[in-house]
C-alpha cells in the first residue's frame, strides 16, 4: 500500500512516536517543518495535523498495525479498523 520514498497525506490528526507503537514525541523534538504542520497536545506531545503531506522513510508492521517512519518519527498508517494515511 505504501512505498518508501513516496509522499502521502494524513487522513486525521496523528500522534508522532519515537518508534512504532512507542512513546509519543514532544512537540519540540519534531523537525522545524513538521512543527509547522503540528499541534501541541495538552500533554506537550506532537500531533501531526490532518492533511499533512509526509514522506515515508521506512515501514514496519506490529500486530494489526502498519507504521510509517517520517523524518520526525513514526505515525500509524493503518490498523485493523482504519487507514490514517493515503
C-alpha positions as CSV (number, residue, x, y, z in Angstrom):
1,X,0.0,0.0,0.0
2,X,2.9,2.4,0.8
3,X,6.2,2.8,-0.9
4,X,9.4,4.0,0.8
5,X,10.3,7.4,-0.7
6,X,6.8,8.3,-1.7
7,X,4.6,11.1,-0.2
8,X,1.2,10.5,1.4
9,X,-1.4,12.6,3.1
10,X,-2.6,12.1,6.7
11,X,-6.4,11.5,6.9
12,X,-6.7,12.7,10.5
13,X,-4.6,14.2,13.3
14,X,-1.9,11.7,14.4
15,X,0.5,11.4,17.3
16,X,4.1,11.2,16.3
17,X,6.0,8.5,18.1
18,X,9.7,7.6,18.8
19,X,9.3,4.1,17.3
20,X,6.4,2.0,16.0
21,X,3.7,1.9,18.8
22,X,6.2,3.6,21.1
23,X,6.3,6.7,23.2
24,X,4.8,9.9,21.9
25,X,7.4,12.6,20.8
26,X,7.4,16.0,22.4
27,X,6.5,18.8,20.0
28,X,10.0,20.3,20.2
29,X,11.5,17.0,19.1
30,X,10.0,17.4,15.6
31,X,11.8,18.9,12.6
32,X,11.0,22.6,12.1
33,X,8.9,21.7,9.0
34,X,6.9,19.2,11.0
35,X,6.3,21.7,13.7
36,X,4.6,24.0,11.1
37,X,2.1,21.2,10.4
38,X,1.5,20.1,14.0
39,X,-0.3,21.0,17.2
40,X,0.9,20.8,20.7
41,X,-1.3,18.3,22.6
42,X,-2.4,19.1,26.2
43,X,0.4,16.9,27.5
44,X,3.1,18.7,25.3
45,X,3.3,15.9,22.7
46,X,3.2,16.5,19.0
47,X,0.0,15.9,17.0
48,X,0.5,16.0,13.2
49,X,-2.4,17.7,11.6
50,X,-4.9,16.1,9.2
51,X,-4.0,16.8,5.6
52,X,-0.2,17.0,6.2
53,X,2.0,15.5,3.4
54,X,4.5,13.1,4.7
55,X,7.4,11.2,3.0
56,X,7.8,7.6,4.1
57,X,11.3,6.6,5.1
58,X,10.5,3.1,6.4
59,X,7.6,0.8,7.0
60,X,7.1,-1.6,10.0
61,X,4.2,-3.9,10.9
62,X,3.4,-4.7,14.5
63,X,0.4,-7.0,15.1
64,X,-2.5,-5.5,13.2
65,X,-1.0,-2.0,12.7
66,X,1.3,-0.7,10.0
67,X,3.7,2.1,11.0
68,X,5.3,4.7,8.7
69,X,8.6,6.4,9.5
70,X,8.6,10.0,8.5
71,X,11.5,12.5,9.0
72,X,10.3,13.4,12.6
73,X,9.4,9.9,13.9
74,X,6.7,7.3,13.3
75,X,2.9,7.6,12.6
76,X,0.3,4.9,12.3
77,X,-0.5,4.2,8.7
78,X,-3.3,1.8,9.4
79,X,-4.7,-0.6,12.0
80,X,-7.3,-3.3,11.8
81,X,-10.1,-0.8,11.6
82,X,-8.8,2.4,10.0
83,X,-6.4,3.8,7.4
84,X,-4.7,7.0,8.6
85,X,-2.5,8.0,5.6
86,X,-3.0,7.6,1.8
